[in-house]
């Protein structure tokens, strides 16, 4: 786990054609607020400690407290299907103190939304949060990846394109 912001440049061929591409609306984009409510419930009530939202391909990859060595993938309509959240057992992080407190989860998710829609060419493709270790991961359309501790993430929002008022 990096102690400070870790930035990794990806495939140079992707960056070379960055301005010849644009974000296409996904199912997750169309229902992003509902998606984020589902993610919030999963990490606060259903025992998911690490979730990665693949906004571009509309899938969630989740690790749960009761089975941390295996991830589960939920795709597109499955996530929004009536009863999806109720089908998951309620679990809590026994003996663990999450580093990302509940009020900060929604703030992180709001920033993910902003970064997803901030620009049509440079946009968030996928993002993860790990509530136990406090890390946030983000992958952008330019094939760049960022791994950052959640408190530092909040301190450096201007470096992720937020315009100060």
Wavefront OBJ file of the C-alpha trace (Angstrom):
o trace
v 0.000 0.000 0.000
v 1.552 3.316 -1.014
v 2.059 5.857 1.763
v 1.654 8.771 -0.637
v -0.073 9.461 -3.899
v 1.129 6.948 -6.474
v 0.614 7.847 -10.137
v 1.277 5.301 -12.857
v 1.306 6.122 -16.555
v -0.222 3.389 -18.664
v -0.082 2.427 -22.296
v 1.558 5.215 -24.375
v -0.564 4.261 -27.403
v -3.727 5.049 -25.425
v -2.382 8.464 -24.408
v -1.341 9.135 -28.019
v -4.961 8.900 -29.207
v -6.560 10.488 -26.145
v -7.992 13.450 -28.029
v -9.476 11.208 -30.717
v -11.815 9.535 -28.238
v -14.730 10.633 -26.091
v -16.675 9.167 -23.191
v -19.669 7.065 -24.188
v -22.639 6.954 -21.828
v -22.886 3.663 -19.951
v -25.713 2.126 -17.938
v -23.818 3.089 -14.780
v -23.619 6.697 -16.038
v -27.389 6.768 -16.581
v -28.034 5.612 -13.012
v -24.927 6.850 -11.205
v -26.750 8.220 -8.151
v -28.564 4.923 -7.608
v -25.290 3.056 -8.201
v -23.559 5.127 -5.541
v -26.394 4.477 -3.057
v -25.919 0.746 -3.701
v -22.154 1.019 -3.213
v -22.679 2.986 0.013
v -24.994 0.269 1.359
v -22.597 -2.472 0.325
v -19.672 -0.908 2.228
v -21.655 0.175 5.297
v -24.111 -2.693 5.807
v -23.290 -5.629 3.556
v -19.645 -6.210 4.502
v -17.973 -5.164 1.253
v -14.647 -3.650 2.270
v -13.265 -3.054 -1.244
v -15.373 -2.127 -4.261
v -14.260 -1.172 -7.747
v -16.833 0.499 -9.984
v -16.055 0.027 -13.657
v -18.114 2.943 -14.954
v -17.295 2.434 -18.625
v -18.249 -1.249 -18.722
v -20.946 -1.121 -16.006
v -19.642 -3.718 -13.590
v -18.793 -3.868 -9.895
v -15.945 -5.948 -8.523
v -16.376 -6.495 -4.785
v -14.449 -8.074 -1.934
v -16.448 -8.977 1.187
v -15.301 -9.319 4.765
v -16.559 -12.923 5.066
v -14.606 -14.102 1.981
v -11.688 -11.694 1.420
v -9.686 -13.981 -0.888
v -12.383 -14.148 -3.547
v -13.944 -11.268 -5.386
v -17.435 -11.156 -6.833
v -18.370 -9.444 -10.064
v -21.818 -7.952 -10.585
v -22.719 -6.751 -14.068
v -24.945 -4.092 -15.556
v -28.647 -4.699 -14.935
v -27.928 -7.193 -12.129
v -26.789 -4.344 -9.876
v -30.077 -2.455 -10.399
v -32.355 -5.483 -10.286
v -35.020 -5.241 -7.611
v -33.905 -7.150 -4.527
v -30.176 -7.101 -5.386
v -29.108 -5.451 -2.119
v -31.552 -7.560 -0.093
v -30.023 -10.718 -1.579
v -26.702 -9.902 0.118
v -26.305 -10.816 3.794
v -25.726 -8.073 6.330
v -22.120 -8.266 7.488
v -19.899 -6.069 9.605
v -16.149 -5.744 9.885
v -15.671 -7.774 13.044
v -12.646 -6.531 14.944
v -11.702 -4.012 12.254
v -11.972 -0.254 12.413
v -12.611 1.131 8.917
v -10.302 4.004 7.978
v -12.931 5.615 5.771
v -15.770 6.757 8.011
v -19.359 6.637 6.771
v -19.720 10.401 6.128
v -16.618 10.370 3.917
v -17.887 7.544 1.702
v -20.513 9.755 0.063
v -17.937 12.526 -0.400
v -15.641 10.082 -2.219
v -18.513 8.852 -4.388
v -19.510 12.430 -5.268
v -15.941 13.098 -6.397
v -15.987 9.923 -8.490
v -19.154 11.219 -10.160
v -17.577 14.615 -10.798
v -14.449 13.030 -12.275
v -16.553 10.744 -14.461
v -18.454 13.652 -16.052
v -15.930 16.527 -15.802
v -14.536 16.127 -19.319
v -15.565 14.196 -22.423
v -12.003 13.111 -23.259
v -10.209 12.835 -19.944
v -12.574 11.035 -17.619
v -12.716 8.449 -14.874
v -13.126 4.947 -16.311
v -13.085 3.061 -13.023
v -12.575 3.801 -9.357
v -12.207 1.827 -6.176
v -12.351 2.414 -2.489
v -11.086 0.174 0.264
v -12.851 1.098 3.454
v -10.503 -0.885 5.706
v -7.131 0.455 4.530
v -8.462 3.851 3.430
v -7.125 3.703 -0.126
v -8.746 5.048 -3.263
v -7.781 3.888 -6.757
v -8.716 5.597 -10.004
v -8.155 4.734 -13.660
v -8.623 7.423 -16.286
v -9.251 7.453 -20.034
v -5.643 8.459 -20.652
v -4.716 5.060 -19.149
v -3.276 6.693 -16.072
v -3.805 5.132 -12.651
v -3.759 6.831 -9.277
v -3.633 5.273 -5.812
v -4.083 7.638 -2.912
v -5.045 7.561 0.760
v -8.546 9.027 1.184
v -7.496 11.964 3.394
v -4.821 12.979 0.909
v -7.385 12.571 -1.894
v -9.579 15.213 -0.238
v -6.589 17.514 0.233
v -5.559 17.261 -3.437
v -8.881 17.512 -5.239
v -7.697 20.513 -7.248
v -5.067 18.266 -8.816
v -7.848 16.038 -10.143
v -9.435 18.883 -12.110
v -11.692 20.491 -9.523
v -12.035 24.185 -10.118
v -11.767 26.303 -6.998
v -14.461 28.904 -6.518
l 1 2 3 4 5 6 7 8 9 10 11 12 13 14 15 16 17 18 19 20 21 22 23 24 25 26 27 28 29 30 31 32 33 34 35 36 37 38 39 40 41 42 43 44 45 46 47 48 49 50 51 52 53 54 55 56 57 58 59 60 61 62 63 64 65 66 67 68 69 70 71 72 73 74 75 76 77 78 79 80 81 82 83 84 85 86 87 88 89 90 91 92 93 94 95 96 97 98 99 100 101 102 103 104 105 106 107 108 109 110 111 112 113 114 115 116 117 118 119 120 121 122 123 124 125 126 127 128 129 130 131 132 133 134 135 136 137 138 139 140 141 142 143 144 145 146 147 148 149 150 151 152 153 154 155 156 157 158 159 160 161 162 163 164 165
